[in-house]
C-alpha cells in the first residue's frame, strides 16, 4: 500500500506529561504480533508534541500529526483533543 506524497502521518495517544511549556509527551500504544509465539503484545512509544495553546492536560486522549522539526526531540503537533481527562 503506497502512501500519497506529502500526506502527514497521524497518531492517537494519551498525554502522560504536560509539565513543559507548550509541549506534551504523548504515549501511543499499538498491538504487535510476537515474532516467535504469535501472541499479540502491547508496544508503546512516547512522542513529544507541540501544544501551542497549552490546552492539553495529563490523561487527555489526543490526536497528533507529523510536522517539521520544532526542536531536538519535537517532530509532532497536537491536532485535536479527542477526549478530556476526568
N, C-alpha and C positions, 0 to 999 in steps of 0.2 A: 504494500500500500504506500503510495507516494504522497508526501505532504506538499501542499501548494507552496510555492516560493513566497517568502515574506509573511507567511501566516505565523502568528506567535503562539507559543505553547501556553496552555492554561492548566492550572492545577488547583485542587481544593484541599484545604487542610485546616488544622486547628492552631490558633495562636497560643504559643507556650510562654512567650515573654514579650512584654511591652515596656520594659524599663528604659530603653534608649529613646532619644528624641527623634521622632519621625521615622523610626524603624521598629519593625516587629519580627519575631522569629516564629516561623510557621512550620509545624510538623506535618508532613504529608505521608500518610500510610497507604501501602498497597499490598495486595496479596501476590506472592511469588511462589512458584512451584519449586520444591526442593529437588535438586538435580538427581540425587540418588534414591530418595524414598518416595518422591511423587506427591508428598503431602504439601498442602498449601501453608505457607509460613508468612506471618506479618513482617513486612520490612518497612522501616520509616526513615525518612531523610528530613533534615532541618534546613530550611531556606531562610535567609534574611531578606525581608521585603520592605520596600519604601512605603510608608504610610504618611503622606504629606499633611493630612488634616489631623493626625493623632486621634482618630476615631475608634481604632481597634483596642480591645482590652483582652486580657488573658482569658482563654476559654471560648472566645468567639470563633465561629466557623467562617472562613473567608475564602475567596477565590483570588488567586494570584496569577499575573500574566508576565511573561518574559519581556525584558526590556534591555536597553543598553546598560553597560556597567555604570553604576552610580557611585560605587566606592570599591574598596578592595574585595569585599565579600557580597555586596548587594548587586544582584542581577535580575531581581523580580520586583514588581509593583503590586500593591493591593488594588484589585479592580473593583471588588464589591464585598460587603459584609453579608454573608448568606444568612447567618443566624447569630443573634446576640447571646452572650453568656447569661445565665440566670443570676 
